[in-house]
């Protein structure tokens, strides 16, 4: 009986090996303008549609935020407005509903001008996320880093996403 329990325990531990994080395959941004006849410069909300390949267990995003900075100051913050589930073992498109808060400063106007000319130097991003997978609760945080450093090969997609949010 002890051998059977030991075998069952080892099988369970092997099955719970290190989880591989979901990989992003595509990103699409949809601004959401609230109100009847709004003349706001920026959308109130943004829905980011992310196509992910998740080779591991389901992941539930509980909370998250991303700050965007330019010229040494934070100019915008995107905040997750509701919990989102990324399905297990497969490819799916997940919609992330985000609330957008934008500072009306000269740095924001300079950021818009830089994005219009497709320049990204000087743009900084930091983020926080809390998620649950299986029985584990995880909080992650990334301090300020340049957008080029964060985006890597996906820099063009990130430029397009920011342009959708900040350009008129």
N, C-alpha and C positions, 0 to 999 in steps of 0.2 A: 504494500500500500504506500509506503514512504517513497519507493522508487517511482510509482505512478504520479504522486504529488510533485516530486522533484521534476519529472519529465514535463508535467503540465505547466509548472512554474517556468521552466526554461523555454518552453514553446511560447508561452505568453510574453516573456521578456524579449525573445527574438522578434516576435510580431510587433512589438512596441519600439522598434529601433528608431534611430534618429529620423525625424520627419524632414522631408525635402520641401522647401518653401515653394509656393505657387510661382510660376513664371509668367510674366506679362507678355502677351503676344500682340496686343493692339490697344489703342486708346482713342476714344472719341469723346468730344466735349459738346454738351448741349446747354447753352445758357437758358435760364428760366426767368422771364420778366413777369413780375406779379402786377396786379392792379389792372384797371380798365384802360386808362390812357396815361401811361407812365412816361416821364421825360427824364428818368434817371440815366446817369452816364454809364452805370454798371448794372449787370443783372443782380437780383437779390439772391438767387440760388444758381448753382451749376450742377448738372448731372453729368458725371464722368462715367462713361461706359467702357469698362475694362474687360478685354478678352483675356482670360487666364487659362493656363494649363496647370492643373493641380494633381500631382502624382501621389499625394498623401491623403490623410484624413481631412474631413471638412473643417473649415476655419470660419469662425464667426468674428467679424470686426465689431467690437463693442463701442469703441470711441476712437476718434482720431482728429488731428489737426495738422495743417501745414501753413507755415508763414512764409511770405515772399518779401524779400527785402531788396532795396536798391539805394545806392549812394550812402550806405552805412545806416539806413533806417528801415524799419519794417513798414511796408506799405499796404499789405493785404494779408488776410488770414482766411483759409478755407477750413470749415469745421464739419465733420460728419454729423448729420442730423438724425440718423436712425441706424440701428444695427443692421449689418449686412452679412449674409451667409455665402461663402464660397464653397460650392459642392465638392465632394470627395472624388478622387480618381477620375479625372476627365477634363474636358475643355468646356468652358462656359463663359457667357458674357454676363458680367455682374454690373449693376447700376449702383454707383455711389452718390447718394444725394448729399450735396455739400452746400452749406450756407456761406456766402461770400461777404466779408466785411472789408471795405477799402477805405483807407485814409485819403482825404482830399488834401494832398500836400504837393509841393514842387517836385519831390522825389517821384511821386506817382505820375506826374506829367512827364518827367524825364524818362521813366520806365516805359510809358506808352510810346514816346518818341524812339527809344532804343528798339523796342519790339517792332515798330513800324519799319525800321531799316534793318531788321533781322539781326541786331546785335544783342549778345547776351552777357558780355563782360560787365561785371558789377552787380549782377543779379545773384542774390543769395537765397538759399532755402533751408529751413529746418523743419522737422516733423516729429510727431509723437503718435503712437498707436497703441491701443490695448486690444487684445484678442484672446479668444478661447479656442483651443483645439483639443479634442478628446477631453481629458480631465485637467488640462494645464491652462492656467491663466498667465498670459505673457504681456508685459509692457515693454515697448521699445521706444528709443528716442535717438534722434540724430541731431547733433548740434549744427550750427550754421556752416554751410559749405557752398561753394560756387555751383551754379547750375550746370556748367560743363562737366565738373567733377562728378556730380550726382547722376546726370543723364547718360554720360558715356556715348554709346552708339545711338541712343534714342534721342539725341539732342534736337533733331528736326521735329519729331513728334511733340516734344516738350515746348519748342518754340511755337508750333501751331496751336497747342493748347493754351498757352499764355496769350497769344495773339487773339484767340477767340474770346477770352475773358476781358482783356484790356483795350483792344482796339475798337474803334467805333465802326 
